[in-house]
Amino acid sequence: MKAAPEIAPVVPPPRAEDVRSPWELTLRRFARHRLGLASFFLLGVLYAMAVGCEFFAPTTREWQDQGHSYCPPQPVRFSWPEGFYVCAMRRLDNPVTFARTYVEDRGVKIPLGFFVRGEPYRLFNVVSLDRHFFAVDRAGRNGGADAVFFPLGADKYGRDVLSRLVYGARISLSVGLISIVITFVLGVVLGGISGYVGGRWDNVIQRLIEVVNALPQLPLWLALGAIFPAEWSPLAVYFCVTVALSLIGWTGLARVVRGKILSLREEDYAVAARLLGASHARILFRHLVPGFTSHIIVTLTLGVPGMILGETVLSFLGLGLRPPIVSWGVMLQDCQNLQTVGHYPWLLSPVLFIVLTILAFNFAGDALRDAADPYSDR
């Protein structure tokens, strides 16, 4: 008796919602990385604060009260009848030792509030406003012109450390982003040419990378910082620091791009594009580079902390950005005297912001690296 033929199972075609692009798979996997997602959210808060620093800072960058120099941090308190407030700080000077101390006057409560009127400023140097996110409520009782609010203390000129930290975030964080943009252009272009063209160009670019990597970074930063003339404007120094950091940090990305191009240039789609008459530039930047965009993003994300640290080191040593520009590195110039740091430790507040920013970039970069290959097992 003849056996009945086997009927192959009918496999339904995949639905459109079941077919996801590599980018969608990467984002879904990144969303499951809690530490990376929290770090990404923290970076979003820091950059939002940097963009709107005039609004988020309790006072303006130039505001100062020399009668409260080196005032310690004022703890923010809350009560239902009075809301948020801080106690006034009274300065006591020892006539013998000239030591300066501050004591809280619990009888004088300075009111605080959200979106209150304060020092006028120009948002983005375009719009004139006077609203601050969280500051002294001048309309409240004891909120007159002599009322001060130093949540993270004051420096030697009586300037609010928190306000200067918020203003400094715009400079320090933007240095990292602008440097990474220049690093991206140099790394992708030179690394792509090195891997795609090969031959003599590959040899020249790789020897150049080795020479740059052989130079010690810290002495090189110091040498570049010493080149900047003292009479240059703060904007010119800012631009030169950004370019200098980029010229040093592009080599790692170029090596990554070269390795990826070497593995992809003989793929079928690259050969087909070449046979169809596509130009070398189109094959390189239209077909090959987009194939490993996620790896480029990861490399750039992990490179931003190095740029921020480079600006901090140069500014701390007085060879980078200079006053009146406010950056985290410039603020740390007040911490060069260990005796001053011992008496006024709140001047080290920029260190906390720098550490949080670098950790957030590292954790977000690690999460992106894990999510870049959605098909690998963890």
N, C-alpha and C positions, 0 to 999 in steps of 0.2 A: 504494500500500500504506500503510495507516494505521500511524503510528509508535506504538510502545508508550509508554504514559504513564510519566513519570518517577516513581520511588518516592522519597519523601523519606526521608532517613536517620533512623533511630530514635535519638533522643538519650536515653540513660538518665538517670533523675532523679539529682540529686546525692545522694551518700551523706551520712549524718548527720555522719560524721567529717570530710567535706570542707567542711561549712558551719561557718564560725567566726564568732564574734561580734566586733564591733569591739574589745572589750577583749582578746580572745585574740590578735587580729592585732597590737594595740599591744604586748602583752607579748612576743610572738615577735620582733617587730622590735627591741624594747628589749634583748632577750637577745643579739642579734647586735652590739650596740654595746659593744665591749670596754671602752673608757674609761669610758663611762657605767655599765656594770655594776660595774667596779672601784670607781668613786666611790660607788656605792650600797652596796657591801660595806663600804667604809671608813666611811661614815656609820653603817651598822649596828653596826660595832665601836665607834665613838665613843659612840653612844647606849646600847649595852649596857654600856660602861664607866661611863657617867654614871649609869645606873640602879643598878648594883651598885658604886658608888664605894667604899663601905666595905670591900668584899671585895677589889677590885682595887688599892687603894692600899697601898703597903708599910707605912705607918703611919697613925695617925689624924690628923684635921685639927688637933687641939690639941697633938699631941706635938711637943716641941722639946728641943734640946740646945744650950744657949747656949755650951757649951764648943767647939762646932763651928760658930759663926756664920760665914757666908760661906765655908763649906767647898766646894771645887770638886767637880765631878762625879767620881765614882769609877767607873772602867771595870770592867765585869763581865768576869771571866776564867773559863776552863773548863779543867779537866784531868781525865783519866780517873780517877786515884786520888782526887781531892778533889771533883770535880764543879764546880758554879758557886761562885765566891767573889769577894770583893773584898779588896784590901789595906787595912789600917787606915791612917787618916790622922792624922799627928802635927802638932800646931800649934806653930809657932815664932813668937814675938813678939820683934821687934827692940827692945831696951831704949832705943835712942837715937831712932829714927824712929817707934817704935810701929807699924811695918809688920807685918802679919800674913801669914804664909805657911804653907802646908801641904806636907808631903812624905809620900810613901807609905812605909810600913814593910813592906817585902816579907817580913819574917820573921813577921808576924802576918796570917794569912789568915782573914777572916771568912766562914763558910760561908753559902751561900744555898740556898733550896729552894722548891719549889712546894707550895702548900697547907700551909704551916707555921703553927705557933701564934705569935701575936704580941700586939700591943696589943688588948685587948678593945674591942668596939664593938657597936652595936645596928643590925642590918640593917633598913633601912626604918623605923627607930625602933620596931621591934616585936620582932625576934628577937635575943637576945644571943649573939654568936659571938666567936671569937678567931682564926679561920683567915683567912690572907691568901693571895692568889694567888701572889705571888712576893715574898719578904721574907727577913730574916735568920733562919737556922735556930738558934733559941735553944737547942735540945737538942744542937747540935754543938759541937765544940771551938772555942774563941775566940768563941763565940756568946752570951756573957753579956749582962747588962743594959747594960753600957757599950759594946757593939758597935753601930756606926751604919752605915747604908747610905743614901747619897745618890747615886742614879744620875744625877740632873740637878742636883746641888749643893744647897746650903742657902741660906736667906735670912739677914737680919741677926739674926733671933731663933733661928737654928739649926733652922728647920723645913724638912722635906723638900719641895723644889720639885715633884717628881713627884707626891707624894701630894696636894699642894694643887692641882696641875693636874687631877688626876682628880676631886677634890671640886668644883673650879670648873667642870668640864664639865657637871655636873648643873644648875647655875644658868644658865650661859651658853647651853647648848643648849636648855634648857626655856623660856627667855625667847623664843627664836625660835619654838618650836612654839606656845606659848600665844598669842603675838602674832599668829601666822598664823591661829589659830582665830578670834580676834576680828576680824581683817582679813577672813576668809572670810565671816563673818556680815554685817558691814557692807557689804562689796563686793557680795555676791550680792543682798542685800535692796535696798539703795539703787540699785545698778545695774540690777537687774531691774525695780524700779518705774519708774525713769527710762526704760528702753527699752520697757516694755510699756504703761504708762499714757500717757506722752508729755504734751504740752501744758504746762500750768503746772508740774506736778510735775517734768517733765523739765527745764524751764528753771531751777527753783530748785536742783535737785540738781546740775546741771552748773555753775551759778555757784558753788555751795559747793565743788565739786571744784577749780575754777579758783582760788578764794581760798586753799584749803589748799596747792595746788601752787605758788602764788606766794610763799608764805612760805619763806625760806631755812631749810633743815633744821637745820644745825648751831646757829645762834643760837636756833632754836625749841627744840631739845633742851636747850640750856643754860638757857633761860628756864623750861622745864618742870621741869628738875632743881633749879633754885634755889627753886622753889615748895615743895618737900618740906621740912617742918620737921625740924630736926636731932634733935628728941626723939622722932620716930617710930620705931617698932620696925623692925628689918630686914625682917620679913615685909611690913609695910605699904609700905615703900619699894620692895620687889621687885614687889608688886602694882601700884603706881602707875607704875613704870617700864615694866612690860609693857603696861598700858593706854595710856600716853602714846605708846609706839612704835606701837601699833595704830591710834590715832586719826590718826596721820600717814600711815601706809602703806596705807590702804584705797583710795585714789583710783585707783591703777592698775588694780586688779582691777575696780572699779566701771565704769571705761571699757570694759574688755574685755567684761564681762557686758552692758552696754548695747548695744554694737555687735552682739553675737551675737543678743540678743533682737530687735533691729530687723530682722535678716535672717531670723529664724525665726517671728516672730509671725503672718505672713501665709501660712505653709505650710498645706497641705491638712489635716494632722492637727490643727493648732492651731485652724483654722476649724471642723473637724468637732467637736472637743471643745467649742467655744464654742456651736455649734448644738445640741449634745446637752444643754446646760444646765449644763456644768461651771463651777464658780466661777473667778473670775480667779486666786485664789491657787493653785488646783489646776492650772490651765493653765500658770501661770508656773513653779511649783516641781515639778510632777509630769511635765509634758510638755516644756517648753522648756529648763529648766536642765540636765536630764540629757543633753540632746543635745550639749552641749559640755563635759562634765565633764573630759575629758582636757585641754582648754585651761585650765580652772581649776586643775587640778593642776599643770600646767607653770608657770603664773603664780605660784602659791603657792610652789612649789619655788624659783623664782628670787628670791622675795622674802624668804626666810628669812635669807640672808646679810646683807641690809640691817638686819634686826632685831638680829642678833648684833653687828654693827658699832655699831649705835646704843647698845646696852647697854654695849659696851666703851668707847666714847668717853665716855659719861656717867660710868661708874665710874672711868675713868682720870683724869678731871678732878675727881673727888671730888663729883660732883653726882648720882650714881646710887646704886648699891648701896654699902654701907659695911661695914667690918669690924664684927662677926665673920663676916659672910657672906663666903664665898670664891667669887669668880668670876674669869674671866680678866682682866677689866677692873680689878678690885680688885687683883689681883696686879701688874698693870703700874704701879700707883701707886708702887712701889719704883723704877721706871725713869725717874722724872721728873728725877732728877739725872744729867746726862751723865757726870760723873766716876765715879759709882757704877757706871753701865753699862760704862764703860771698864775698870774694875777687875774687875767681876763680870759678864761678859756672859751667863752662864747665867740671869740674872734675866729675860732676854728670851725665855725658853722659851715663855710663852703666845702670843707672836707667831707662832711656828711652828704651834701648834695652831689658831690663828685662821685663818691662811692656808690650811692644809690643809682645814679645814672649809669655808671659803668656796669654794675651788676645787672641792671634792667636790660641793657643792650646785650650783655653776654647770655642771659637767660632767654631773651627773645631770639637771639641768634641760634642758640642750641635747639630751641623749639622749632624754628624754621628749618634747621638742618635735618631734624628728625622727620619733619613733615614734607621735605622736598622729595622723598621717595615714598609715595603713599602705598606701594605694594610690598615694602619690606616689613618683616616681622620685628616687633620690638623685643 
